[in-house]
Amino acid sequence: NIDAHLSLSEAPTVVDVGGNIGAAALLFHIRYQARVVSIEAIAETYAQLQLNCSSYAHITTVHRAVGASTGPTRLYRYPLAPGLGGLDSSRVYIWAALSKQALQQIRWGSAKEVVLGPLRLLGALLWSLFALLIVCTRRQQQVHQETLSKLITSHFEEGNIDLIKIDIEGHELNALQGLEAPE
């Protein structure tokens, strides 16, 4: 239980990997008076994170990717779908995932669903075409990648972390592989 865990500490420390626009960082800081380091890799999203958190002295924002190694890495972003992006987003995979979401909404069980089915199928087809447009506008950018251990040691001198939140589009294990045991 995160609530009970963070409530135990007078001033908890939180590492927010995949900070996006800062919603989680703001929640942790405002609700628990936590000191937060929020890390976001995609430049445009990081700019919004920085803007949203700039008024809070105990929220530090970092523009980095987090992974098992250190060095430059390539990210992909989708200007028509700002929430999408990541290290290895295949256009076909993203298109299929977006299209599947729409197709899963189609049901044929009841009379009402049979009547609405063709309309939903048309909607799914249109959504699939929009998803194709989303993936065709994919852009790439270079960003520096750090290990989780390096980021923690550079931002938390005492090394006590109460919570690490990781939400980085399927690359959570890669980020955890960059976490070394303390000496």
Disulfide bonds with the S-S distance in Angstrom:
none
